[in-house]
């Protein structure tokens, strides 16, 4: 019985990790179409926020 529970839990963790990895690669914030023709790198909203924060902090030191 314990063996079955461990196998089911491990399978659920593996499926969850695969779903999370897929979501991080193909989630709704990913927009390859806008950046493909410009510089070949697609920024997500999160990347732009970090970039804006870095510029903001450098300008206000």
C-alpha positions as CSV (number, residue, x, y, z in Angstrom):
1,X,0.0,0.0,0.0
2,X,2.8,2.4,0.9
3,X,4.6,1.5,-2.3
4,X,1.5,2.5,-4.3
5,X,1.1,5.8,-2.5
6,X,4.8,6.7,-3.1
7,X,4.5,5.8,-6.8
8,X,1.3,7.9,-7.2
9,X,2.9,10.9,-5.4
10,X,6.0,10.7,-7.6
11,X,3.9,10.5,-10.8
12,X,1.9,13.5,-9.7
13,X,5.0,15.5,-8.9
14,X,6.5,14.6,-12.3
15,X,3.3,15.5,-14.2
16,X,3.1,18.8,-12.2
17,X,6.7,19.7,-13.0
18,X,6.2,19.0,-16.7
19,X,3.1,21.1,-16.8
20,X,4.9,23.9,-15.0
21,X,7.8,23.8,-17.4
22,X,5.4,23.8,-20.4
23,X,3.6,26.8,-18.9
24,X,6.8,28.7,-18.4
25,X,7.8,28.2,-22.0
26,X,4.4,28.7,-23.6
27,X,2.3,30.7,-21.2
28,X,0.1,33.7,-22.1
29,X,2.7,36.4,-21.5
30,X,5.1,34.9,-24.1
31,X,4.9,36.9,-27.3
32,X,7.4,35.7,-29.9
33,X,5.7,37.5,-32.8
34,X,6.6,41.0,-31.7
35,X,10.3,40.4,-31.1
36,X,11.1,37.9,-33.8
37,X,11.7,40.4,-36.5
38,X,13.5,43.0,-34.3
39,X,16.2,41.3,-32.2
40,X,15.2,37.6,-32.0
41,X,14.5,37.7,-28.3
42,X,11.0,37.8,-27.0
43,X,10.6,39.7,-23.7
44,X,7.8,38.8,-21.4
45,X,6.1,41.5,-19.3
46,X,8.2,40.3,-16.4
47,X,11.5,40.8,-18.3
48,X,10.4,44.4,-19.2
49,X,9.6,45.2,-15.6
50,X,13.0,44.1,-14.5
51,X,14.7,46.1,-17.3
52,X,12.6,49.2,-16.3
53,X,13.5,48.7,-12.6
54,X,17.2,48.5,-13.4
55,X,17.1,51.7,-15.5
56,X,15.1,53.4,-12.8
57,X,17.5,52.5,-10.1
58,X,20.6,53.5,-12.1
59,X,19.0,56.9,-12.9
60,X,18.1,57.6,-9.3
61,X,21.4,56.7,-7.5
